[in-house]
Amino acid sequence: MTEQRPADSISHIPPAVSPSIGTTLRDHVLAGMRAAPGATGEFTSLLSHISLAIRIILSRVRQAGLANLLGYTGETNVQGEAVQKLDEFANDVLMNVLERSGHCGIIGSEELETARTAGHPGKYIVLFDPLDGSSNIDVCSTIGTIFAVLRRQDPLSPPSVNEALRPGRDIIAAAYVLYGPSTVMVLTTGQGVHEFTLDPNVGEFFLSRANVRCPERASMYSINEGNHARWTEGVQKWNEWIKRDDPANGAPYNHRYVGSLVADAHRTLLKGGIFAYPADKKSPGGKLRLLYEANPMAFIFEQAGGMATNGADRILDIVPNALHMRTPLVLGSKFDVQTFTEFATGKR
């Protein structure tokens, strides 16, 4: 049975309304709230706080080399990965801003062993990867932030970490931010996907692409081919098929791979094709985090008409059994993801 969400849990923008290019992020969300009877404005305020955190993180990303924020801290996170100085900074900023917002009952980060519960019954759960693509920081390549928002089922009860262990289909909003040549936020509140670009002179995000749609099919694929020897036979067959010189079937595809989920996913969302990080012999359960990376991206891609799977099942239907559960992730154009699934499951 589908949960009936209260009106103020998401920004309801009627599908028939086309948002205006140049609208600020705040006004865009407020416009949706006005169409939701009984809205309190708390969701708008929560996104405003997240936007503030993003701008603070950006200010340090832009001057990382001058502010002694490049390199490692010498610590390892709960994932067993070396912590970059910017990872730590971004995590601290998001945690502090969200805790002070008063809207979050539970906050979970990829960098922390357990989620934090607030001393007040906040309405929302926010789960995030503070700085995706950490391995690219020191070479000045594209990095980003990923987050998902869920509504607590009983906001008046004391918060419990276990409330965060819900499938991605319960997400009410998701976004990723890219710190690249421009700073871009791609956001969905369940009524389509919209892109906002930060004007650094004004300090505000403005709508730059409305109603983003992922093409049904394209001729581009993104995968770390250095893992080829560790893939299953089905994935290897798919990889051979996609590189075959077969113009009648649209092959060969062009290979593009940055190694930063936000960068590879953003290109795939706009231009189509497929991004794949499948299971392999080294990581049979997958590499990417379900709650902090796969679920937000899957929610965005489905809202844009794309598809996301673990190679067999829909990502948004997976019920997590731990805060840091990992999963294979394949997302992109419907045709291309379906083709991958056919190979991965032995149907081709």
C-alpha positions in Angstrom: 0.0 0.0 0.0 1.4 3.4 -1.0 1.9 5.9 1.8 -0.3 9.0 1.6 2.1 11.9 1.9 1.1 15.1 3.6 0.9 18.1 1.3 4.1 19.8 2.6 6.3 16.8 2.2 7.3 17.7 -1.4 7.1 20.5 -3.8 4.1 19.7 -5.9 4.5 21.3 -9.3 1.6 20.4 -11.6 3.0 18.5 -14.6 1.2 20.9 -17.0 3.1 23.9 -15.7 6.5 24.6 -17.3 8.9 26.3 -14.8 10.4 29.6 -16.1 14.2 29.7 -16.9 15.9 32.1 -14.6 13.6 31.4 -11.6 15.5 31.1 -8.3 15.7 27.7 -6.6 13.8 29.2 -3.6 11.0 30.7 -5.8 10.8 27.4 -7.8 10.2 25.4 -4.7 7.8 28.0 -3.2 5.7 27.9 -6.4 5.2 24.2 -5.9 4.3 24.7 -2.3 1.6 27.2 -3.2 -0.1 24.4 -5.2 -0.1 22.2 -2.1 -2.9 23.0 0.3 -1.8 22.9 3.9 1.9 23.4 3.1 3.9 24.8 6.0 7.1 25.9 4.2 9.3 23.5 6.2 10.4 21.6 3.1 11.3 24.9 1.3 13.3 25.9 4.4 15.1 22.6 4.4 16.2 23.0 0.8 17.4 26.5 1.5 19.6 25.2 4.3 21.1 22.5 2.0 21.7 25.2 -0.6 23.6 27.2 2.0 25.8 24.2 2.8 26.5 23.7 -0.9 27.7 27.3 -1.3 29.9 27.0 1.8 31.5 23.8 0.4 32.0 25.4 -3.0 33.9 28.3 -1.4 36.4 25.8 -0.1 36.5 23.7 -3.2 37.4 26.8 -5.2 40.4 27.6 -3.0 41.4 24.1 -1.8 45.0 24.3 -3.0 45.5 27.7 -1.2 43.6 26.7 2.0 45.6 23.5 2.6 42.6 21.4 1.9 44.2 19.0 -0.7 45.4 15.6 0.3 44.4 13.1 3.0 43.7 13.6 6.7 45.4 10.3 7.6 42.2 8.9 8.8 39.9 6.2 7.3 36.1 6.4 7.2 33.6 3.6 8.0 34.0 2.4 4.4 37.7 1.7 5.0 38.6 4.5 2.6 41.2 7.2 3.1 39.5 10.5 4.1 40.4 13.5 2.1 40.5 16.9 3.8 37.7 18.2 1.6 35.6 15.1 2.4 35.9 15.9 6.1 35.2 19.6 5.6 32.1 19.0 3.4 30.7 16.4 5.8 31.1 18.8 8.8 29.4 21.6 6.9 26.4 19.6 5.9 26.0 18.0 9.4 26.2 21.4 11.1 23.8 23.1 8.8 21.2 20.3 8.8 21.4 19.9 12.6 20.8 23.6 13.1 17.9 23.7 10.6 15.5 22.1 13.0 13.9 20.1 10.2 15.8 16.9 10.4 15.1 14.1 12.8 17.7 11.9 11.3 20.8 12.7 9.3 23.0 10.1 7.6 26.4 10.5 5.9 28.5 8.2 3.9 31.5 9.4 6.1 30.0 8.5 9.5 29.6 5.0 11.0 26.0 5.7 12.1 23.3 8.3 11.5 22.7 11.1 13.9 19.3 11.6 15.5 18.3 15.1 16.6 17.1 16.1 20.0 13.8 17.3 18.5 11.2 15.5 16.4 12.1 16.8 12.9 9.9 15.8 10.0 12.7 14.8 7.6 15.5 12.3 7.0 18.4 13.5 5.0 21.0 11.1 3.6 24.1 12.3 1.7 27.5 11.7 0.2 29.2 15.0 1.1 31.8 14.9 -1.6 31.5 12.3 -4.4 34.6 11.6 -6.5 37.2 12.1 -3.8 39.9 10.4 -5.9 39.6 13.3 -8.3 40.1 16.1 -5.8 43.8 16.5 -6.1 43.8 16.4 -9.9 41.2 19.2 -10.1 38.5 17.1 -11.8 34.7 17.2 -11.3 33.5 16.3 -7.9 30.1 16.8 -6.3 27.5 16.2 -3.5 24.6 13.8 -3.6 21.6 13.8 -1.2 18.2 12.3 -0.7 15.3 13.5 1.5 12.7 11.2 3.1 9.7 12.1 5.3 9.6 10.5 8.7 6.5 8.3 9.0 5.8 9.5 12.5 7.5 12.9 13.0 6.2 13.2 16.6 8.0 10.1 17.8 11.6 10.0 19.1 13.8 9.6 16.0 15.4 6.2 15.4 18.3 5.4 13.0 16.4 2.4 11.7 13.9 4.8 10.1 16.5 5.5 7.4 16.4 1.9 6.3 13.7 2.4 3.7 13.6 1.6 0.0 14.4 4.4 -2.5 10.8 4.6 -3.7 10.0 6.4 -0.4 12.3 9.3 -1.3 10.4 12.7 -1.7 13.4 14.7 -3.1 16.8 14.0 -4.4 19.6 16.0 -6.0 23.2 16.0 -6.9 25.5 19.0 -7.2 28.5 19.3 -9.5 31.5 21.5 -8.7 32.9 21.9 -12.2 33.3 24.8 -14.7 30.0 26.0 -13.3 28.2 24.8 -10.1 25.1 22.9 -11.0 22.3 21.4 -8.9 20.0 18.8 -10.5 16.9 18.4 -8.4 13.7 16.4 -8.3 10.9 16.7 -5.8 8.9 13.9 -7.5 7.5 16.1 -10.3 10.2 15.9 -13.0 13.9 16.9 -13.0 15.2 20.4 -13.1 18.7 21.9 -13.3 19.8 25.0 -11.5 23.1 26.9 -12.0 24.7 29.0 -9.3 25.4 32.6 -10.2 28.5 33.3 -8.0 28.0 37.0 -8.3 24.6 36.8 -6.8 25.1 33.7 -4.6 21.8 32.1 -5.8 20.9 29.1 -7.9 18.8 29.9 -11.0 16.8 27.5 -13.1 18.9 26.7 -16.2 17.2 23.6 -17.6 13.5 22.7 -17.0 12.0 19.2 -17.2 15.2 17.4 -18.1 14.6 14.1 -19.9 17.1 11.3 -20.4 17.0 10.1 -24.1 15.4 6.7 -24.7 18.7 5.5 -26.3 22.1 6.8 -27.1 25.5 5.6 -28.2 27.7 6.3 -25.2 28.7 4.0 -22.3 30.6 4.7 -19.1 32.3 1.9 -17.1 35.7 1.2 -15.6 37.1 -1.3 -18.1 40.0 -2.0 -15.8 37.7 -4.3 -14.0 36.9 -6.4 -17.1 38.7 -9.6 -15.8 36.6 -9.5 -12.6 33.2 -9.2 -14.3 30.7 -12.0 -14.7 30.5 -13.7 -18.1 27.2 -11.9 -18.9 28.7 -8.4 -18.2 31.8 -9.3 -20.3 29.5 -10.4 -23.2 27.6 -7.1 -22.9 30.9 -5.2 -23.0 32.0 -7.0 -26.2 28.6 -6.4 -27.8 28.7 -2.6 -27.0 32.1 -2.3 -28.7 31.3 -4.4 -31.7 31.4 -2.7 -35.1 27.7 -3.2 -35.9 26.2 0.0 -37.3 22.8 -1.8 -37.8 22.5 -2.1 -34.1 24.0 1.3 -33.2 27.3 -0.2 -32.2 30.1 0.5 -31.4 29.2 2.9 -28.6 31.6 5.7 -27.6 33.4 5.2 -24.2 33.4 8.0 -21.7 34.6 7.5 -18.1 35.6 10.2 -15.5 35.5 8.0 -12.4 33.2 10.4 -10.5 29.6 9.3 -10.2 28.2 12.8 -10.3 30.2 13.6 -13.5 29.5 10.3 -15.3 25.8 10.3 -14.3 25.3 13.9 -15.3 26.6 13.3 -18.8 24.5 10.2 -19.1 21.3 12.0 -17.9 21.7 14.8 -20.5 23.1 12.9 -23.4 21.8 9.4 -22.8 23.5 6.0 -22.9 24.5 4.0 -19.9 26.6 4.2 -16.7 27.5 0.9 -15.2 29.3 -0.1 -12.0 28.4 -3.8 -11.8 29.3 -6.4 -9.3 32.6 -8.2 -9.8 34.8 -10.8 -8.1 36.4 -8.2 -5.9 33.1 -6.5 -4.9 30.3 -9.2 -5.3 27.8 -7.0 -3.4 28.6 -3.9 -5.5 30.8 -0.9 -4.7 28.4 2.1 -4.5 26.4 2.9 -1.4 22.7 2.3 -1.8 21.3 5.0 0.5 23.8 7.8 -0.3 24.6 7.3 -4.0 22.4 4.7 -5.8 19.0 5.6 -4.4 19.2 9.4 -5.1 20.6 8.8 -8.6 18.0 6.2 -9.4 15.2 8.5 -8.2 16.5 11.3 -10.4 16.9 9.1 -13.5 13.4 7.5 -13.2 11.9 11.0 -12.8 13.7 12.0 -16.0 12.3 8.9 -17.9 15.4 6.8 -17.5 16.0 3.6 -15.7 18.2 2.3 -12.8 18.9 -1.3 -11.8 21.5 -3.4 -9.9 21.7 -5.6 -13.0 18.6 -7.5 -12.3 16.2 -5.6 -10.0 15.0 -2.0 -9.8 17.2 0.0 -7.4 14.3 1.9 -5.8 12.7 -1.4 -4.7 15.7 -2.7 -2.7 15.1 -2.8 1.0 18.3 -1.8 2.8 19.6 -4.0 5.6 22.3 -1.5 6.8 23.1 2.2 6.6 26.2 1.5 4.5 24.8 -1.3 2.3 26.5 -1.4 -1.1 24.9 -2.3 -4.4 25.8 -2.6 -8.1 24.4 0.3 -10.1 23.5 0.6 -13.7 21.6 3.6 -14.9 20.8 5.6 -18.0 18.5 5.4 -21.1 15.8 2.7 -20.8 16.9 0.8 -23.9 20.5 0.7 -22.9 19.8 -0.4 -19.3 17.4 -3.0 -20.4 19.9 -4.4 -22.9 22.6 -4.5 -20.1 20.1 -6.4 -17.9 19.4 -9.0 -20.6 23.1 -9.8 -20.9 23.7 -9.7 -17.2 20.9 -12.1 -16.5 21.8 -14.5 -19.3 18.9 -13.7 -21.5 21.2 -12.7 -24.4 
